[in-house]
Amino acid sequence: MNGKTCTALALTWIMWLNIGPEFWERQSGYETKDKCIEALRNIELKRKSGSDLVFLDDVNNGVLTIRLTLPDGKTQINQWRCVPDTIDPRAPTTK
């Protein structure tokens, strides 16, 4: 060896919560995508007790979207998304 060390980078999966078009909040980090998706399933199970909720995604894809009806009758979309730590959903997208 030439004296240089090699460091393995650990890819972390981040769960983000999106409420509205511009608001993203980092929720938690996970060692693997599967662990992040498992956490999404736990959110889904806890939320299914609400009768005013409509689930719009298949959690197995790493996205959980819920449409809920607020007390004033308006609807709100909440979305949880698992992405690698190299992706920041708050960053501007190029079109």
N, CA, C and O atoms as CSV, one atom per row, in Angstrom:
chain,resi,resn,atom,element,x,y,z
A,1,MET,N,N,0.829,-1.185,0.000
A,1,MET,CA,C,0.000,0.000,0.000
A,1,MET,C,C,0.870,1.243,0.000
A,1,MET,O,O,2.021,1.214,0.435
A,2,ASN,N,N,0.320,2.305,-0.479
A,2,ASN,CA,C,1.089,3.528,-0.586
A,2,ASN,C,C,0.860,4.488,0.580
A,2,ASN,O,O,1.227,5.659,0.480
A,3,GLY,N,N,0.281,4.040,1.655
A,3,GLY,CA,C,0.080,4.879,2.813
A,3,GLY,C,C,-1.258,5.610,2.835
A,3,GLY,O,O,-1.629,6.193,3.853
A,4,LYS,N,N,-1.970,5.583,1.742
A,4,LYS,CA,C,-3.287,6.229,1.705
A,4,LYS,C,C,-4.333,5.264,2.250
A,4,LYS,O,O,-4.235,4.051,2.062
A,5,THR,N,N,-5.297,5.799,2.901
A,5,THR,CA,C,-6.371,4.949,3.421
A,5,THR,C,C,-7.617,5.129,2.566
A,5,THR,O,O,-7.876,6.195,2.008
A,6,CYS,N,N,-8.354,4.073,2.489
A,6,CYS,CA,C,-9.597,4.092,1.722
A,6,CYS,C,C,-10.745,4.011,2.720
A,6,CYS,O,O,-10.775,3.120,3.569
A,7,THR,N,N,-11.664,4.917,2.619
A,7,THR,CA,C,-12.812,4.924,3.508
A,7,THR,C,C,-14.055,4.546,2.724
A,7,THR,O,O,-14.326,5.090,1.654
A,8,ALA,N,N,-14.798,3.611,3.272
A,8,ALA,CA,C,-16.053,3.220,2.637
A,8,ALA,C,C,-17.135,4.210,3.048
A,8,ALA,O,O,-17.290,4.511,4.232
A,9,LEU,N,N,-17.864,4.704,2.093
A,9,LEU,CA,C,-18.959,5.616,2.383
A,9,LEU,C,C,-20.226,4.811,2.637
A,9,LEU,O,O,-20.607,3.958,1.835
A,10,ALA,N,N,-20.857,5.087,3.736
A,10,ALA,CA,C,-22.103,4.402,4.059
A,10,ALA,C,C,-23.258,5.225,3.518
A,10,ALA,O,O,-23.452,6.371,3.924
A,11,LEU,N,N,-24.016,4.651,2.616
A,11,LEU,CA,C,-25.174,5.329,2.059
A,11,LEU,C,C,-26.304,5.247,3.074
A,11,LEU,O,O,-26.656,4.162,3.538
A,12,THR,N,N,-26.851,6.366,3.406
A,12,THR,CA,C,-27.950,6.431,4.350
A,12,THR,C,C,-29.217,6.797,3.582
A,12,THR,O,O,-29.174,7.568,2.622
A,13,TRP,N,N,-30.331,6.242,4.012
A,13,TRP,CA,C,-31.625,6.571,3.420
A,13,TRP,C,C,-32.351,7.506,4.369
A,13,TRP,O,O,-32.426,7.257,5.572
A,14,ILE,N,N,-32.880,8.576,3.818
A,14,ILE,CA,C,-33.538,9.606,4.605
A,14,ILE,C,C,-35.029,9.612,4.301
A,14,ILE,O,O,-35.446,9.553,3.144
A,15,MET,N,N,-35.821,9.686,5.362
A,15,MET,CA,C,-37.257,9.850,5.198
A,15,MET,C,C,-37.563,11.344,5.309
A,15,MET,O,O,-37.207,11.996,6.290
A,16,TRP,N,N,-38.230,11.865,4.283
A,16,TRP,CA,C,-38.637,13.256,4.237
A,16,TRP,C,C,-40.156,13.334,4.283
A,16,TRP,O,O,-40.843,12.459,3.757
A,17,LEU,N,N,-40.681,14.384,4.913
A,17,LEU,CA,C,-42.112,14.654,4.928
A,17,LEU,C,C,-42.365,15.909,4.108
A,17,LEU,O,O,-41.710,16.932,4.307
A,18,ASN,N,N,-43.311,15.826,3.193
A,18,ASN,CA,C,-43.703,16.959,2.365
A,18,ASN,C,C,-45.144,17.324,2.673
A,18,ASN,O,O,-46.049,16.495,2.571
A,19,ILE,N,N,-45.342,18.590,3.055
A,19,ILE,CA,C,-46.692,19.127,3.253
A,19,ILE,C,C,-46.751,20.395,2.422
A,19,ILE,O,O,-46.137,21.400,2.779
A,20,GLY,N,N,-47.464,20.360,1.347
A,20,GLY,CA,C,-47.535,21.517,0.465
A,20,GLY,C,C,-46.407,21.510,-0.545
A,20,GLY,O,O,-45.481,20.707,-0.437
A,21,PRO,N,N,-46.476,22.386,-1.514
A,21,PRO,CA,C,-45.530,22.337,-2.628
A,21,PRO,C,C,-44.091,22.706,-2.249
A,21,PRO,O,O,-43.155,22.262,-2.915
A,22,GLU,N,N,-43.897,23.489,-1.218
A,22,GLU,CA,C,-42.551,23.982,-0.913
A,22,GLU,C,C,-41.988,23.503,0.417
A,22,GLU,O,O,-40.820,23.769,0.702
A,23,PHE,N,N,-42.758,22.817,1.237
A,23,PHE,CA,C,-42.301,22.468,2.582
A,23,PHE,C,C,-41.857,21.015,2.661
A,23,PHE,O,O,-42.677,20.104,2.543
A,24,TRP,N,N,-40.562,20.798,2.860
A,24,TRP,CA,C,-39.992,19.465,3.074
A,24,TRP,C,C,-39.297,19.478,4.430
A,24,TRP,O,O,-38.572,20.419,4.753
A,25,GLU,N,N,-39.516,18.450,5.209
A,25,GLU,CA,C,-38.871,18.334,6.513
A,25,GLU,C,C,-38.224,16.965,6.642
A,25,GLU,O,O,-38.870,15.940,6.427
A,26,ARG,N,N,-36.942,16.956,6.996
A,26,ARG,CA,C,-36.230,15.701,7.216
A,26,ARG,C,C,-36.770,15.034,8.469
A,26,ARG,O,O,-36.845,15.656,9.529
A,27,GLN,N,N,-37.149,13.757,8.345
A,27,GLN,CA,C,-37.732,13.038,9.465
A,27,GLN,C,C,-36.707,12.162,10.188
A,27,GLN,O,O,-36.452,12.359,11.376
A,28,SER,N,N,-36.122,11.203,9.482
A,28,SER,CA,C,-35.216,10.240,10.101
A,28,SER,C,C,-34.257,9.686,9.070
A,28,SER,O,O,-34.504,9.775,7.867
A,29,GLY,N,N,-33.155,9.109,9.546
A,29,GLY,CA,C,-32.201,8.437,8.677
A,29,GLY,C,C,-32.170,6.948,8.972
A,29,GLY,O,O,-32.370,6.532,10.113
A,30,TYR,N,N,-31.918,6.143,7.940
A,30,TYR,CA,C,-31.914,4.687,8.076
A,30,TYR,C,C,-30.716,4.108,7.338
A,30,TYR,O,O,-30.235,4.690,6.366
A,31,GLU,N,N,-30.244,2.978,7.798
A,31,GLU,CA,C,-29.078,2.335,7.196
A,31,GLU,C,C,-29.356,1.791,5.804
A,31,GLU,O,O,-28.467,1.756,4.954
A,32,THR,N,N,-30.594,1.367,5.575
A,32,THR,CA,C,-30.939,0.769,4.287
A,32,THR,C,C,-32.293,1.290,3.813
A,32,THR,O,O,-33.084,1.816,4.597
A,33,LYS,N,N,-32.539,1.133,2.521
A,33,LYS,CA,C,-33.835,1.500,1.960
A,33,LYS,C,C,-34.939,0.661,2.588
A,33,LYS,O,O,-36.016,1.176,2.887
A,34,ASP,N,N,-34.680,-0.629,2.792
A,34,ASP,CA,C,-35.685,-1.510,3.376
A,34,ASP,C,C,-36.112,-1.041,4.766
A,34,ASP,O,O,-37.291,-1.117,5.114
A,35,LYS,N,N,-35.150,-0.553,5.565
A,35,LYS,CA,C,-35.490,-0.067,6.903
A,35,LYS,C,C,-36.313,1.210,6.821
A,35,LYS,O,O,-37.204,1.431,7.641
A,36,CYS,N,N,-36.023,2.038,5.849
A,36,CYS,CA,C,-36.803,3.255,5.656
A,36,CYS,C,C,-38.234,2.905,5.243
A,36,CYS,O,O,-39.192,3.484,5.754
A,37,ILE,N,N,-38.370,1.961,4.325
A,37,ILE,CA,C,-39.702,1.538,3.881
A,37,ILE,C,C,-40.469,0.888,5.034
A,37,ILE,O,O,-41.681,1.070,5.151
A,38,GLU,N,N,-39.776,0.140,5.878
A,38,GLU,CA,C,-40.417,-0.450,7.049
A,38,GLU,C,C,-40.983,0.650,7.958
A,38,GLU,O,O,-42.075,0.501,8.507
A,39,ALA,N,N,-40.251,1.737,8.114
A,39,ALA,CA,C,-40.738,2.862,8.912
A,39,ALA,C,C,-41.965,3.497,8.253
A,39,ALA,O,O,-42.894,3.911,8.947
A,40,LEU,N,N,-41.974,3.577,6.916
A,40,LEU,CA,C,-43.155,4.086,6.206
A,40,LEU,C,C,-44.373,3.197,6.479
A,40,LEU,O,O,-45.484,3.688,6.679
A,41,ARG,N,N,-44.142,1.897,6.484
A,41,ARG,CA,C,-45.254,0.968,6.758
A,41,ARG,C,C,-45.811,1.205,8.162
A,41,ARG,O,O,-47.022,1.131,8.371
A,42,ASN,N,N,-44.930,1.490,9.122
A,42,ASN,CA,C,-45.385,1.761,10.489
A,42,ASN,C,C,-46.238,3.027,10.539
A,42,ASN,O,O,-47.242,3.074,11.250
A,43,ILE,N,N,-45.840,4.053,9.786
A,43,ILE,CA,C,-46.650,5.272,9.708
A,43,ILE,C,C,-48.008,4.943,9.098
A,43,ILE,O,O,-49.046,5.389,9.586
A,44,GLU,N,N,-47.984,4.156,8.024
A,44,GLU,CA,C,-49.230,3.779,7.358
A,44,GLU,C,C,-50.164,3.051,8.313
A,44,GLU,O,O,-51.358,3.347,8.357
A,45,LEU,N,N,-49.631,2.102,9.078
A,45,LEU,CA,C,-50.464,1.341,10.010
A,45,LEU,C,C,-51.064,2.242,11.084
A,45,LEU,O,O,-52.235,2.100,11.434
A,46,LYS,N,N,-50.263,3.167,11.606
A,46,LYS,CA,C,-50.763,4.071,12.642
A,46,LYS,C,C,-51.836,4.998,12.089
A,46,LYS,O,O,-52.795,5.323,12.789
A,47,ARG,N,N,-51.684,5.426,10.846
A,47,ARG,CA,C,-52.611,6.388,10.247
A,47,ARG,C,C,-53.905,5.739,9.763
A,47,ARG,O,O,-54.910,6.431,9.601
A,48,LYS,N,N,-53.902,4.432,9.528
A,48,LYS,CA,C,-55.088,3.780,8.961
A,48,LYS,C,C,-56.282,3.821,9.901
A,48,LYS,O,O,-57.405,3.543,9.481
A,49,SER,N,N,-56.063,4.160,11.156
A,49,SER,CA,C,-57.191,4.236,12.080
A,49,SER,C,C,-58.066,5.460,11.797
A,49,SER,O,O,-59.210,5.514,12.249
A,50,GLY,N,N,-57.548,6.436,11.061
A,50,GLY,CA,C,-58.332,7.627,10.729
A,50,GLY,C,C,-59.240,7.360,9.540
A,50,GLY,O,O,-58.764,6.985,8.468
A,51,SER,N,N,-60.527,7.545,9.716
A,51,SER,CA,C,-61.472,7.223,8.648
A,51,SER,C,C,-61.480,8.260,7.530
A,51,SER,O,O,-62.005,7.994,6.449
A,52,ASP,N,N,-60.903,9.447,7.775
A,52,ASP,CA,C,-60.932,10.497,6.765
A,52,ASP,C,C,-59.687,10.495,5.893
A,52,ASP,O,O,-59.439,11.459,5.169
A,53,LEU,N,N,-58.901,9.429,5.951
A,53,LEU,CA,C,-57.646,9.354,5.204
A,53,LEU,C,C,-57.800,8.528,3.940
A,53,LEU,O,O,-58.514,7.525,3.926
A,54,VAL,N,N,-57.136,8.948,2.889
A,54,VAL,CA,C,-57.089,8.186,1.644
A,54,VAL,C,C,-55.618,7.964,1.322
A,54,VAL,O,O,-54.851,8.920,1.212
A,55,PHE,N,N,-55.224,6.703,1.171
A,55,PHE,CA,C,-53.833,6.360,0.870
A,55,PHE,C,C,-53.666,6.296,-0.646
A,55,PHE,O,O,-54.426,5.613,-1.334
A,56,LEU,N,N,-52.664,7.012,-1.161
A,56,LEU,CA,C,-52.537,7.197,-2.600
A,56,LEU,C,C,-51.344,6.482,-3.223
A,56,LEU,O,O,-51.196,6.525,-4.444
A,57,ASP,N,N,-50.493,5.832,-2.450
A,57,ASP,CA,C,-49.291,5.197,-2.987
A,57,ASP,C,C,-49.101,3.800,-2.439
A,57,ASP,O,O,-49.709,3.415,-1.440
A,58,ASP,N,N,-48.252,3.057,-3.104
A,58,ASP,CA,C,-47.793,1.765,-2.618
A,58,ASP,C,C,-46.498,2.015,-1.852
A,58,ASP,O,O,-45.500,2.435,-2.437
A,59,VAL,N,N,-46.512,1.760,-0.564
A,59,VAL,CA,C,-45.364,2.039,0.289
A,59,VAL,C,C,-44.107,1.313,-0.188
A,59,VAL,O,O,-42.996,1.784,0.057
A,60,ASN,N,N,-44.262,0.192,-0.854
A,60,ASN,CA,C,-43.103,-0.577,-1.306
A,60,ASN,C,C,-42.219,0.200,-2.273
A,60,ASN,O,O,-41.061,-0.165,-2.478
A,61,ASN,N,N,-42.746,1.266,-2.871
A,61,ASN,CA,C,-41.953,2.103,-3.768
A,61,ASN,C,C,-41.185,3.185,-3.020
A,61,ASN,O,O,-40.483,3.983,-3.641
A,62,GLY,N,N,-41.308,3.223,-1.693
A,62,GLY,CA,C,-40.588,4.218,-0.912
A,62,GLY,C,C,-41.304,5.543,-0.793
A,62,GLY,O,O,-40.695,6.550,-0.432
A,63,VAL,N,N,-42.613,5.556,-1.098
A,63,VAL,CA,C,-43.403,6.785,-1.005
A,63,VAL,C,C,-44.731,6.453,-0.330
A,63,VAL,O,O,-45.386,5.470,-0.676
A,64,LEU,N,N,-45.113,7.272,0.623
A,64,LEU,CA,C,-46.419,7.140,1.265
A,64,LEU,C,C,-47.101,8.499,1.161
A,64,LEU,O,O,-46.616,9.485,1.717
A,65,THR,N,N,-48.218,8.550,0.454
A,65,THR,CA,C,-48.964,9.790,0.292
A,65,THR,C,C,-50.355,9.595,0.882
A,65,THR,O,O,-51.044,8.617,0.592
A,66,ILE,N,N,-50.744,10.542,1.711
A,66,ILE,CA,C,-52.047,10.479,2.362
A,66,ILE,C,C,-52.794,11.771,2.075
A,66,ILE,O,O,-52.253,12.864,2.239
A,67,ARG,N,N,-54.036,11.634,1.645
A,67,ARG,CA,C,-54.921,12.790,1.518
A,67,ARG,C,C,-55.859,12.755,2.717
A,67,ARG,O,O,-56.552,11.764,2.943
A,68,LEU,N,N,-55.877,13.845,3.486
A,68,LEU,CA,C,-56.748,13.875,4.639
A,68,LEU,C,C,-57.682,15.073,4.571
A,68,LEU,O,O,-57.369,16.098,3.965
A,69,THR,N,N,-58.819,14.919,5.198
A,69,THR,CA,C,-59.804,15.997,5.258
A,69,THR,C,C,-59.659,16.686,6.606
A,69,THR,O,O,-59.745,16.050,7.656
A,70,LEU,N,N,-59.439,17.991,6.562
A,70,LEU,CA,C,-59.284,18.794,7.769
A,70,LEU,C,C,-60.650,19.136,8.349
A,70,LEU,O,O,-61.659,19.021,7.652
A,71,PRO,N,N,-60.702,19.556,9.618
A,71,PRO,CA,C,-62.002,19.876,10.235
A,71,PRO,C,C,-62.803,20.936,9.475
A,71,PRO,O,O,-64.032,20.940,9.536
A,72,ASP,N,N,-62.116,21.839,8.759
A,72,ASP,CA,C,-62.841,22.872,8.009
A,72,ASP,C,C,-63.320,22.385,6.641
A,72,ASP,O,O,-63.879,23.165,5.869
A,73,GLY,N,N,-63.106,21.104,6.334
A,73,GLY,CA,C,-63.558,20.524,5.076
A,73,GLY,C,C,-62.525,20.572,3.958
A,73,GLY,O,O,-62.715,19.931,2.924
A,74,LYS,N,N,-61.451,21.307,4.135
A,74,LYS,CA,C,-60.391,21.359,3.129
A,74,LYS,C,C,-59.583,20.069,3.186
A,74,LYS,O,O,-59.560,19.376,4.203
A,75,THR,N,N,-58.920,19.761,2.072
A,75,THR,CA,C,-58.068,18.574,2.059
A,75,THR,C,C,-56.607,18.982,2.077
A,75,THR,O,O,-56.235,20.065,1.625
A,76,GLN,N,N,-55.796,18.095,2.607
A,76,GLN,CA,C,-54.351,18.307,2.675
A,76,GLN,C,C,-53.657,17.023,2.243
A,76,GLN,O,O,-54.096,15.923,2.578
A,77,ILE,N,N,-52.578,17.174,1.504
A,77,ILE,CA,C,-51.781,16.022,1.080
A,77,ILE,C,C,-50.497,16.000,1.896
A,77,ILE,O,O,-49.758,16.984,1.924
A,78,ASN,N,N,-50.233,14.889,2.553
A,78,ASN,CA,C,-48.969,14.660,3.246
A,78,ASN,C,C,-48.247,13.540,2.517
A,78,ASN,O,O,-48.851,12.521,2.182
A,79,GLN,N,N,-46.961,13.725,2.271
A,79,GLN,CA,C,-46.198,12.690,1.587
A,79,GLN,C,C,-44.888,12.447,2.321
A,79,GLN,O,O,-44.131,13.376,2.603
A,80,TRP,N,N,-44.639,11.183,2.621
A,80,TRP,CA,C,-43.365,10.758,3.175
A,80,TRP,C,C,-42.622,10.055,2.059
A,80,TRP,O,O,-43.215,9.291,1.298
A,81,ARG,N,N,-41.322,10.308,1.957
A,81,ARG,CA,C,-40.541,9.747,0.858
A,81,ARG,C,C,-39.184,9.300,1.389
A,81,ARG,O,O,-38.532,10.028,2.137
A,82,CYS,N,N,-38.764,8.098,0.998
A,82,CYS,CA,C,-37.428,7.586,1.330
A,82,CYS,C,C,-36.511,7.821,0.136
A,82,CYS,O,O,-36.790,7.357,-0.970
A,83,VAL,N,N,-35.423,8.539,0.359
A,83,VAL,CA,C,-34.458,8.810,-0.704
A,83,VAL,C,C,-33.048,8.648,-0.149
A,83,VAL,O,O,-32.839,8.777,1.057
A,84,PRO,N,N,-32.076,8.365,-1.020
A,84,PRO,CA,C,-30.690,8.294,-0.556
A,84,PRO,C,C,-30.253,9.660,-0.018
A,84,PRO,O,O,-30.785,10.698,-0.413
A,85,ASP,N,N,-29.292,9.637,0.875
A,85,ASP,CA,C,-28.844,10.899,1.476
A,85,ASP,C,C,-28.162,11.823,0.474
A,85,ASP,O,O,-27.851,12.968,0.802
A,86,THR,N,N,-27.931,11.347,-0.719
A,86,THR,CA,C,-27.338,12.188,-1.760
A,86,THR,C,C,-28.382,13.040,-2.472
A,86,THR,O,O,-28.035,13.885,-3.297
A,87,ILE,N,N,-29.669,12.821,-2.155
A,87,ILE,CA,C,-30.763,13.558,-2.796
A,87,ILE,C,C,-31.440,14.445,-1.751
A,87,ILE,O,O,-31.801,13.982,-0.669
A,88,ASP,N,N,-31.604,15.698,-2.083
A,88,ASP,CA,C,-32.314,16.636,-1.224
A,88,ASP,C,C,-33.561,17.107,-1.981
A,88,ASP,O,O,-33.440,17.847,-2.957
A,89,PRO,N,N,-34.742,16.695,-1.550
A,89,PRO,CA,C,-35.952,17.064,-2.290
A,89,PRO,C,C,-36.247,18.561,-2.260
A,89,PRO,O,O,-37.085,19.041,-3.023
A,90,ARG,N,N,-35.569,19.299,-1.389
A,90,ARG,CA,C,-35.780,20.752,-1.332
A,90,ARG,C,C,-35.016,21.474,-2.428
A,90,ARG,O,O,-35.286,22.639,-2.718
A,91,ALA,N,N,-34.061,20.780,-3.038
A,91,ALA,CA,C,-33.238,21.411,-4.073
A,91,ALA,C,C,-34.074,21.691,-5.309
A,91,ALA,O,O,-34.985,20.928,-5.631
A,92,PRO,N,N,-33.771,22.779,-6.003
A,92,PRO,CA,C,-34.517,23.075,-7.234
A,92,PRO,C,C,-34.290,21.983,-8.276
A,92,PRO,O,O,-33.202,21.416,-8.374
A,93,THR,N,N,-35.314,21.706,-9.036
A,93,THR,CA,C,-35.194,20.711,-10.106
A,93,THR,C,C,-35.018,21.438,-11.424
A,93,THR,O,O,-35.539,22.536,-11.624
A,94,THR,N,N,-34.276,20.809,-12.318
A,94,THR,CA,C,-34.086,21.393,-13.644
A,94,THR,C,C,-35.089,20.786,-14.596
A,94,THR,O,O,-35.398,19.596,-14.519
A,95,LYS,N,N,-35.588,21.594,-15.479
A,95,LYS,CA,C,-36.600,21.108,-16.436
A,95,LYS,C,C,-36.075,21.210,-17.831
A,95,LYS,O,O,-36.772,20.852,-18.780
